Amino acid sequence: MPKGKEVSSVFDAPVVFSGLGLLLSINNIFLLLIGVLVGAIFGALPGFTSAMGIAVMLPLTFAMHPEGAILTLASIYCGAMYGGSIPAILLRTPGTAGAAATVFDGYPMAQKGFAHKALITSAVASGMGGLFSAIVLFLMGPLLSYYALKFGPAEIFLIVLFGLTVLGSVSRENVVRGLLSGSFGLLLGTIGVDYRVAFPRMTFGITALFDGVPMIAALIGLLAFSELMFSVQKESLVTESEKIYVNIKTILRDALDVFSYPIDLLRAAIIGTVIGSIPGEGAAVANFVSYDQAKRFSKKSHLFGTGVTEGIIASEAANNAVTGGAMIPTFALGIPGSSSTALLLGGMMIHGLRAGPGIFERHGEIIYAVLWALLLANLVVIVIGVVGAKYLAKIINIPTRILVPIITMLTIIGSFAIRNNIFDVFIMLCFGILGYLLQKTGFSPVAAVIGLILGPLAERSFVTALNLSGGSYAIFFTSAICIVLWLLIVATLVVPYLLENRRARRRQKLL
């Protein structure tokens, strides 16, 4: 167990309120607002991730006070996680990998003319998920970081496998084609250098593929560019009859509607916080796991993928809860939970803050100022998202002859910006054509995306676990955490069918 002093420091009231006082200065509040806005912009631009936003802003924080610098970088992280949902909803282009599952219901809802509702739902769910994880970090950060270290490669593999269970239900029309598409995505994920023998696989001698398929470029191609090829055949993404005109009343109604799904919100926030706190995991896994669980335990699971509120809540509350979760090992152990928190950790070191056990004693006032900033930043996300939804939703009403060239340019810039490599643009175009052909033939590009994102994570964890065990598969069944995860995987596959059979029997009795 963690040392009592480390855990009890979380409840040091004088230091907690001293941190609040440190935050509540005009300068720090201004930096927080700027951080959320900059993060939202980076998240909304396909290919520009939260890590990029933090990397760009990091040199500008050198002259700031430590608390101002760290809360600015943390605010960028929060804003970017929300910003990724904006293009996912409006353009079927996840701004970040953590918003990939938002496409499932966000884009169909926007196509029906309810883009404002999808954006508001995303903002409120994102803010609430982030608030939950920030509160958990506030109250139990050191304690949870201790248990997060119990997750080794075997446990991480099972968590990713947990996320892959969504493949069986992602294609409502044809489950077999959905599974085939997902398997194809898994196959694409094997491209690159083999983890065991360091030998290139299916790279055809192209050195740019040694690190695998460029993830963001492939996502942009499969989801965004393929959709552009369909969009050019339309005058507008929505018809005039489907355009919904928004006022204050509808905005408030849609914002409050999110709170009518408390179980979905809480489940997604817990999943995001737990997965985010495991070093090496992140929003890409959390949003798929959360979406899958929401769908399996929903009474209207057959409507998921058509534009339902619960689907957006599941993805967005989970991926924003990752922000607080990822900071648990970063602050308490000095182990970054994601690429963004790795940069955040670098920023802390630059300003003389030593992360790890005892950080609450060494830098308690500054750390609590950052934790208070996380709470406030997520509230700002809600305000920005709700207020801006009315104006952002108008993007989808722009004629395609204007919108398509602009989006095309953004997809090219976003693909190039990842590694400053023109090869990534070529990859994006190839995957765009592939996504178009998949849709035309009745296969699911979304399932392929899931396989492509989660496949490399699963393989890396699987190989590492086997190396540690000397090739024994018993490593996946020996620890208590593994056993619990196996039970969860089996339960999520079996329980929904049992519930559906029970509901079917009840309907037959009523007839």
Secondary structure as a PSIPRED ss2 file (coil, helix, strand):
# PSIPRED VFORMAT (PSIPRED V4.0)

   1 M C   1.000  0.000  0.000
   2 P C   1.000  0.000  0.000
   3 K C   1.000  0.000  0.000
   4 G H   0.000  1.000  0.000
   5 K H   0.000  1.000  0.000
   6 E H   0.000  1.000  0.000
   7 V H   0.000  1.000  0.000
   8 S H   0.000  1.000  0.000
   9 S H   0.000  1.000  0.000
  10 V H   0.000  1.000  0.000
  11 F H   0.000  1.000  0.000
  12 D C   1.000  0.000  0.000
  13 A H   0.000  1.000  0.000
  14 P H   0.000  1.000  0.000
  15 V H   0.000  1.000  0.000
  16 V H   0.000  1.000  0.000
  17 F H   0.000  1.000  0.000
  18 S H   0.000  1.000  0.000
  19 G H   0.000  1.000  0.000
  20 L H   0.000  1.000  0.000
  21 G H   0.000  1.000  0.000
  22 L H   0.000  1.000  0.000
  23 L H   0.000  1.000  0.000
  24 L C   1.000  0.000  0.000
  25 S C   1.000  0.000  0.000
  26 I H   0.000  1.000  0.000
  27 N H   0.000  1.000  0.000
  28 N H   0.000  1.000  0.000
  29 I H   0.000  1.000  0.000
  30 F H   0.000  1.000  0.000
  31 L H   0.000  1.000  0.000
  32 L H   0.000  1.000  0.000
  33 L H   0.000  1.000  0.000
  34 I H   0.000  1.000  0.000
  35 G H   0.000  1.000  0.000
  36 V H   0.000  1.000  0.000
  37 L H   0.000  1.000  0.000
  38 V H   0.000  1.000  0.000
  39 G H   0.000  1.000  0.000
  40 A H   0.000  1.000  0.000
  41 I H   0.000  1.000  0.000
  42 F H   0.000  1.000  0.000
  43 G H   0.000  1.000  0.000
  44 A H   0.000  1.000  0.000
  45 L C   1.000  0.000  0.000
  46 P C   1.000  0.000  0.000
  47 G C   1.000  0.000  0.000
  48 F C   1.000  0.000  0.000
  49 T C   1.000  0.000  0.000
  50 S H   0.000  1.000  0.000
  51 A H   0.000  1.000  0.000
  52 M H   0.000  1.000  0.000
  53 G H   0.000  1.000  0.000
  54 I H   0.000  1.000  0.000
  55 A H   0.000  1.000  0.000
  56 V H   0.000  1.000  0.000
  57 M H   0.000  1.000  0.000
  58 L H   0.000  1.000  0.000
  59 P H   0.000  1.000  0.000
  60 L H   0.000  1.000  0.000
  61 T H   0.000  1.000  0.000
  62 F C   1.000  0.000  0.000
  63 A C   1.000  0.000  0.000
  64 M C   1.000  0.000  0.000
  65 H C   1.000  0.000  0.000
  66 P H   0.000  1.000  0.000
  67 E H   0.000  1.000  0.000
  68 G H   0.000  1.000  0.000
  69 A H   0.000  1.000  0.000
  70 I H   0.000  1.000  0.000
  71 L H   0.000  1.000  0.000
  72 T H   0.000  1.000  0.000
  73 L H   0.000  1.000  0.000
  74 A H   0.000  1.000  0.000
  75 S H   0.000  1.000  0.000
  76 I H   0.000  1.000  0.000
  77 Y H   0.000  1.000  0.000
  78 C H   0.000  1.000  0.000
  79 G H   0.000  1.000  0.000
  80 A H   0.000  1.000  0.000
  81 M H   0.000  1.000  0.000
  82 Y H   0.000  1.000  0.000
  83 G H   0.000  1.000  0.000
  84 G C   1.000  0.000  0.000
  85 S H   0.000  1.000  0.000
  86 I H   0.000  1.000  0.000
  87 P H   0.000  1.000  0.000
  88 A H   0.000  1.000  0.000
  89 I H   0.000  1.000  0.000
  90 L H   0.000  1.000  0.000
  91 L H   0.000  1.000  0.000
  92 R C   1.000  0.000  0.000
  93 T C   1.000  0.000  0.000
  94 P C   1.000  0.000  0.000
  95 G C   1.000  0.000  0.000
  96 T C   1.000  0.000  0.000
  97 A H   0.000  1.000  0.000
  98 G H   0.000  1.000  0.000
  99 A H   0.000  1.000  0.000
 100 A C   1.000  0.000  0.000
 101 A C   1.000  0.000  0.000
 102 T H   0.000  1.000  0.000
 103 V H   0.000  1.000  0.000
 104 F H   0.000  1.000  0.000
 105 D H   0.000  1.000  0.000
 106 G H   0.000  1.000  0.000
 107 Y H   0.000  1.000  0.000
 108 P H   0.000  1.000  0.000
 109 M H   0.000  1.000  0.000
 110 A H   0.000  1.000  0.000
 111 Q H   0.000  1.000  0.000
 112 K C   1.000  0.000  0.000
 113 G C   1.000  0.000  0.000
 114 F C   1.000  0.000  0.000
 115 A H   0.000  1.000  0.000
 116 H H   0.000  1.000  0.000
 117 K H   0.000  1.000  0.000
 118 A H   0.000  1.000  0.000
 119 L H   0.000  1.000  0.000
 120 I H   0.000  1.000  0.000
 121 T H   0.000  1.000  0.000
 122 S H   0.000  1.000  0.000
 123 A H   0.000  1.000  0.000
 124 V H   0.000  1.000  0.000
 125 A H   0.000  1.000  0.000
 126 S H   0.000  1.000  0.000
 127 G H   0.000  1.000  0.000
 128 M H   0.000  1.000  0.000
 129 G H   0.000  1.000  0.000
 130 G H   0.000  1.000  0.000
 131 L H   0.000  1.000  0.000
 132 F H   0.000  1.000  0.000
 133 S H   0.000  1.000  0.000
 134 A H   0.000  1.000  0.000
 135 I H   0.000  1.000  0.000
 136 V H   0.000  1.000  0.000
 137 L H   0.000  1.000  0.000
 138 F H   0.000  1.000  0.000
 139 L H   0.000  1.000  0.000
 140 M H   0.000  1.000  0.000
 141 G H   0.000  1.000  0.000
 142 P H   0.000  1.000  0.000
 143 L H   0.000  1.000  0.000
 144 L H   0.000  1.000  0.000
 145 S H   0.000  1.000  0.000
 146 Y H   0.000  1.000  0.000
 147 Y H   0.000  1.000  0.000
 148 A H   0.000  1.000  0.000
 149 L C   1.000  0.000  0.000
 150 K C   1.000  0.000  0.000
 151 F C   1.000  0.000  0.000
 152 G C   1.000  0.000  0.000
 153 P H   0.000  1.000  0.000
 154 A H   0.000  1.000  0.000
 155 E H   0.000  1.000  0.000
 156 I H   0.000  1.000  0.000
 157 F H   0.000  1.000  0.000
 158 L H   0.000  1.000  0.000
 159 I H   0.000  1.000  0.000
 160 V H   0.000  1.000  0.000
 161 L H   0.000  1.000  0.000
 162 F H   0.000  1.000  0.000
 163 G H   0.000  1.000  0.000
 164 L H   0.000  1.000  0.000
 165 T H   0.000  1.000  0.000
 166 V H   0.000  1.000  0.000
 167 L H   0.000  1.000  0.000
 168 G H   0.000  1.000  0.000
 169 S C   1.000  0.000  0.000
 170 V C   1.000  0.000  0.000
 171 S C   1.000  0.000  0.000
 172 R C   1.000  0.000  0.000
 173 E C   1.000  0.000  0.000
 174 N C   1.000  0.000  0.000
 175 V H   0.000  1.000  0.000
 176 V H   0.000  1.000  0.000
 177 R H   0.000  1.000  0.000
 178 G H   0.000  1.000  0.000
 179 L H   0.000  1.000  0.000
 180 L H   0.000  1.000  0.000
 181 S H   0.000  1.000  0.000
 182 G H   0.000  1.000  0.000
 183 S H   0.000  1.000  0.000
 184 F H   0.000  1.000  0.000
 185 G H   0.000  1.000  0.000
 186 L H   0.000  1.000  0.000
 187 L H   0.000  1.000  0.000
 188 L H   0.000  1.000  0.000
 189 G C   1.000  0.000  0.000
 190 T C   1.000  0.000  0.000
 191 I C   1.000  0.000  0.000
 192 G E   0.000  0.000  1.000
 193 V E   0.000  0.000  1.000
 194 D C   1.000  0.000  0.000
 195 Y C   1.000  0.000  0.000
 196 R C   1.000  0.000  0.000
 197 V C   1.000  0.000  0.000
 198 A C   1.000  0.000  0.000
 199 F C   1.000  0.000  0.000
 200 P E   0.000  0.000  1.000
 201 R E   0.000  0.000  1.000
 202 M C   1.000  0.000  0.000
 203 T C   1.000  0.000  0.000
 204 F C   1.000  0.000  0.000
 205 G C   1.000  0.000  0.000
 206 I C   1.000  0.000  0.000
 207 T H   0.000  1.000  0.000
 208 A H   0.000  1.000  0.000
 209 L H   0.000  1.000  0.000
 210 F C   1.000  0.000  0.000
 211 D C   1.000  0.000  0.000
 212 G C   1.000  0.000  0.000
 213 V C   1.000  0.000  0.000
 214 P C   1.000  0.000  0.000
 215 M H   0.000  1.000  0.000
 216 I H   0.000  1.000  0.000
 217 A H   0.000  1.000  0.000
 218 A H   0.000  1.000  0.000
 219 L H   0.000  1.000  0.000
 220 I H   0.000  1.000  0.000
 221 G H   0.000  1.000  0.000
 222 L H   0.000  1.000  0.000
 223 L H   0.000  1.000  0.000
 224 A H   0.000  1.000  0.000
 225 F H   0.000  1.000  0.000
 226 S H   0.000  1.000  0.000
 227 E H   0.000  1.000  0.000
 228 L H   0.000  1.000  0.000
 229 M H   0.000  1.000  0.000
 230 F H   0.000  1.000  0.000
 231 S H   0.000  1.000  0.000
 232 V C   1.000  0.000  0.000
 233 Q C   1.000  0.000  0.000
 234 K C   1.000  0.000  0.000
 235 E C   1.000  0.000  0.000
 236 S C   1.000  0.000  0.000
 237 L C   1.000  0.000  0.000
 238 V C   1.000  0.000  0.000
 239 T C   1.000  0.000  0.000
 240 E H   0.000  1.000  0.000
 241 S H   0.000  1.000  0.000
 242 E H   0.000  1.000  0.000
 243 K C   1.000  0.000  0.000
 244 I C   1.000  0.000  0.000
 245 Y C   1.000  0.000  0.000
 246 V C   1.000  0.000  0.000
 247 N C   1.000  0.000  0.000
 248 I H   0.000  1.000  0.000
 249 K H   0.000  1.000  0.000
 250 T H   0.000  1.000  0.000
 251 I H   0.000  1.000  0.000
 252 L H   0.000  1.000  0.000
 253 R H   0.000  1.000  0.000
 254 D H   0.000  1.000  0.000
 255 A H   0.000  1.000  0.000
 256 L H   0.000  1.000  0.000
 257 D H   0.000  1.000  0.000
 258 V H   0.000  1.000  0.000
 259 F H   0.000  1.000  0.000
 260 S H   0.000  1.000  0.000
 261 Y C   1.000  0.000  0.000
 262 P H   0.000  1.000  0.000
 263 I H   0.000  1.000  0.000
 264 D H   0.000  1.000  0.000
 265 L H   0.000  1.000  0.000
 266 L H   0.000  1.000  0.000
 267 R H   0.000  1.000  0.000
 268 A H   0.000  1.000  0.000
 269 A H   0.000  1.000  0.000
 270 I H   0.000  1.000  0.000
 271 I H   0.000  1.000  0.000
 272 G H   0.000  1.000  0.000
 273 T H   0.000  1.000  0.000
 274 V H   0.000  1.000  0.000
 275 I H   0.000  1.000  0.000
 276 G H   0.000  1.000  0.000
 277 S C   1.000  0.000  0.000
 278 I C   1.000  0.000  0.000
 279 P C   1.000  0.000  0.000
 280 G C   1.000  0.000  0.000
 281 E C   1.000  0.000  0.000
 282 G C   1.000  0.000  0.000
 283 A H   0.000  1.000  0.000
 284 A H   0.000  1.000  0.000
 285 V H   0.000  1.000  0.000
 286 A H   0.000  1.000  0.000
 287 N H   0.000  1.000  0.000
 288 F H   0.000  1.000  0.000
 289 V H   0.000  1.000  0.000
 290 S H   0.000  1.000  0.000
 291 Y H   0.000  1.000  0.000
 292 D H   0.000  1.000  0.000
 293 Q H   0.000  1.000  0.000
 294 A H   0.000  1.000  0.000
 295 K H   0.000  1.000  0.000
 296 R H   0.000  1.000  0.000
 297 F C   1.000  0.000  0.000
 298 S C   1.000  0.000  0.000
 299 K C   1.000  0.000  0.000
 300 K C   1.000  0.000  0.000
 301 S H   0.000  1.000  0.000
 302 H H   0.000  1.000  0.000
 303 L H   0.000  1.000  0.000
 304 F C   1.000  0.000  0.000
 305 G C   1.000  0.000  0.000
 306 T C   1.000  0.000  0.000
 307 G C   1.000  0.000  0.000
 308 V C   1.000  0.000  0.000
 309 T H   0.000  1.000  0.000
 310 E H   0.000  1.000  0.000
 311 G H   0.000  1.000  0.000
 312 I H   0.000  1.000  0.000
 313 I H   0.000  1.000  0.000
 314 A H   0.000  1.000  0.000
 315 S H   0.000  1.000  0.000
 316 E H   0.000  1.000  0.000
 317 A H   0.000  1.000  0.000
 318 A H   0.000  1.000  0.000
 319 N H   0.000  1.000  0.000
 320 N H   0.000  1.000  0.000
 321 A H   0.000  1.000  0.000
 322 V H   0.000  1.000  0.000
 323 T H   0.000  1.000  0.000
 324 G H   0.000  1.000  0.000
 325 G H   0.000  1.000  0.000
 326 A H   0.000  1.000  0.000
 327 M H   0.000  1.000  0.000
 328 I H   0.000  1.000  0.000
 329 P H   0.000  1.000  0.000
 330 T H   0.000  1.000  0.000
 331 F H   0.000  1.000  0.000
 332 A H   0.000  1.000  0.000
 333 L H   0.000  1.000  0.000
 334 G C   1.000  0.000  0.000
 335 I C   1.000  0.000  0.000
 336 P C   1.000  0.000  0.000
 337 G C   1.000  0.000  0.000
 338 S C   1.000  0.000  0.000
 339 S H   0.000  1.000  0.000
 340 S H   0.000  1.000  0.000
 341 T H   0.000  1.000  0.000
 342 A H   0.000  1.000  0.000
 343 L H   0.000  1.000  0.000
 344 L H   0.000  1.000  0.000
 345 L H   0.000  1.000  0.000
 346 G H   0.000  1.000  0.000
 347 G H   0.000  1.000  0.000
 348 M H   0.000  1.000  0.000
 349 M H   0.000  1.000  0.000
 350 I H   0.000  1.000  0.000
 351 H C   1.000  0.000  0.000
 352 G C   1.000  0.000  0.000
 353 L C   1.000  0.000  0.000
 354 R C   1.000  0.000  0.000
 355 A C   1.000  0.000  0.000
 356 G C   1.000  0.000  0.000
 357 P C   1.000  0.000  0.000
 358 G C   1.000  0.000  0.000
 359 I H   0.000  1.000  0.000
 360 F H   0.000  1.000  0.000
 361 E H   0.000  1.000  0.000
 362 R H   0.000  1.000  0.000
 363 H C   1.000  0.000  0.000
 364 G H   0.000  1.000  0.000
 365 E H   0.000  1.000  0.000
 366 I H   0.000  1.000  0.000
 367 I H   0.000  1.000  0.000
 368 Y H   0.000  1.000  0.000
 369 A H   0.000  1.000  0.000
 370 V H   0.000  1.000  0.000
 371 L H   0.000  1.000  0.000
 372 W H   0.000  1.000  0.000
 373 A H   0.000  1.000  0.000
 374 L H   0.000  1.000  0.000
 375 L H   0.000  1.000  0.000
 376 L H   0.000  1.000  0.000
 377 A H   0.000  1.000  0.000
 378 N H   0.000  1.000  0.000
 379 L H   0.000  1.000  0.000
 380 V H   0.000  1.000  0.000
 381 V H   0.000  1.000  0.000
 382 I H   0.000  1.000  0.000
 383 V H   0.000  1.000  0.000
 384 I H   0.000  1.000  0.000
 385 G H   0.000  1.000  0.000
 386 V H   0.000  1.000  0.000
 387 V H   0.000  1.000  0.000
 388 G H   0.000  1.000  0.000
 389 A H   0.000  1.000  0.000
 390 K H   0.000  1.000  0.000
 391 Y H   0.000  1.000  0.000
 392 L H   0.000  1.000  0.000
 393 A H   0.000  1.000  0.000
 394 K H   0.000  1.000  0.000
 395 I H   0.000  1.000  0.000
 396 I H   0.000  1.000  0.000
 397 N H   0.000  1.000  0.000
 398 I C   1.000  0.000  0.000
 399 P C   1.000  0.000  0.000
 400 T H   0.000  1.000  0.000
 401 R H   0.000  1.000  0.000
 402 I H   0.000  1.000  0.000
 403 L H   0.000  1.000  0.000
 404 V H   0.000  1.000  0.000
 405 P H   0.000  1.000  0.000
 406 I H   0.000  1.000  0.000
 407 I H   0.000  1.000  0.000
 408 T H   0.000  1.000  0.000
 409 M H   0.000  1.000  0.000
 410 L H   0.000  1.000  0.000
 411 T H   0.000  1.000  0.000
 412 I H   0.000  1.000  0.000
 413 I H   0.000  1.000  0.000
 414 G H   0.000  1.000  0.000
 415 S H   0.000  1.000  0.000
 416 F H   0.000  1.000  0.000
 417 A H   0.000  1.000  0.000
 418 I H   0.000  1.000  0.000
 419 R H   0.000  1.000  0.000
 420 N C   1.000  0.000  0.000
 421 N C   1.000  0.000  0.000
 422 I H   0.000  1.000  0.000
 423 F H   0.000  1.000  0.000
 424 D H   0.000  1.000  0.000
 425 V H   0.000  1.000  0.000
 426 F H   0.000  1.000  0.000
 427 I H   0.000  1.000  0.000
 428 M H   0.000  1.000  0.000
 429 L H   0.000  1.000  0.000
 430 C H   0.000  1.000  0.000
 431 F H   0.000  1.000  0.000
 432 G H   0.000  1.000  0.000
 433 I H   0.000  1.000  0.000
 434 L H   0.000  1.000  0.000
 435 G H   0.000  1.000  0.000
 436 Y H   0.000  1.000  0.000
 437 L H   0.000  1.000  0.000
 438 L H   0.000  1.000  0.000
 439 Q H   0.000  1.000  0.000
 440 K H   0.000  1.000  0.000
 441 T C   1.000  0.000  0.000
 442 G C   1.000  0.000  0.000
 443 F C   1.000  0.000  0.000
 444 S C   1.000  0.000  0.000
 445 P H   0.000  1.000  0.000
 446 V H   0.000  1.000  0.000
 447 A H   0.000  1.000  0.000
 448 A H   0.000  1.000  0.000
 449 V H   0.000  1.000  0.000
 450 I H   0.000  1.000  0.000
 451 G H   0.000  1.000  0.000
 452 L H   0.000  1.000  0.000
 453 I H   0.000  1.000  0.000
 454 L H   0.000  1.000  0.000
 455 G H   0.000  1.000  0.000
 456 P H   0.000  1.000  0.000
 457 L H   0.000  1.000  0.000
 458 A H   0.000  1.000  0.000
 459 E H   0.000  1.000  0.000
 460 R H   0.000  1.000  0.000
 461 S H   0.000  1.000  0.000
 462 F H   0.000  1.000  0.000
 463 V H   0.000  1.000  0.000
 464 T H   0.000  1.000  0.000
 465 A H   0.000  1.000  0.000
 466 L H   0.000  1.000  0.000
 467 N H   0.000  1.000  0.000
 468 L H   0.000  1.000  0.000
 469 S H   0.000  1.000  0.000
 470 G C   1.000  0.000  0.000
 471 G C   1.000  0.000  0.000
 472 S C   1.000  0.000  0.000
 473 Y H   0.000  1.000  0.000
 474 A H   0.000  1.000  0.000
 475 I H   0.000  1.000  0.000
 476 F H   0.000  1.000  0.000
 477 F C   1.000  0.000  0.000
 478 T C   1.000  0.000  0.000
 479 S C   1.000  0.000  0.000
 480 A H   0.000  1.000  0.000
 481 I H   0.000  1.000  0.000
 482 C H   0.000  1.000  0.000
 483 I H   0.000  1.000  0.000
 484 V H   0.000  1.000  0.000
 485 L H   0.000  1.000  0.000
 486 W H   0.000  1.000  0.000
 487 L H   0.000  1.000  0.000
 488 L H   0.000  1.000  0.000
 489 I H   0.000  1.000  0.000
 490 V H   0.000  1.000  0.000
 491 A H   0.000  1.000  0.000
 492 T H   0.000  1.000  0.000
 493 L H   0.000  1.000  0.000
 494 V H   0.000  1.000  0.000
 495 V H   0.000  1.000  0.000
 496 P H   0.000  1.000  0.000
 497 Y H   0.000  1.000  0.000
 498 L H   0.000  1.000  0.000
 499 L H   0.000  1.000  0.000
 500 E H   0.000  1.000  0.000
 501 N H   0.000  1.000  0.000
 502 R H   0.000  1.000  0.000
 503 R H   0.000  1.000  0.000
 504 A H   0.000  1.000  0.000
 505 R H   0.000  1.000  0.000
 506 R H   0.000  1.000  0.000
 507 R H   0.000  1.000  0.000
 508 Q H   0.000  1.000  0.000
 509 K H   0.000  1.000  0.000
 510 L H   0.000  1.000  0.000
 511 L C   1.000  0.000  0.000
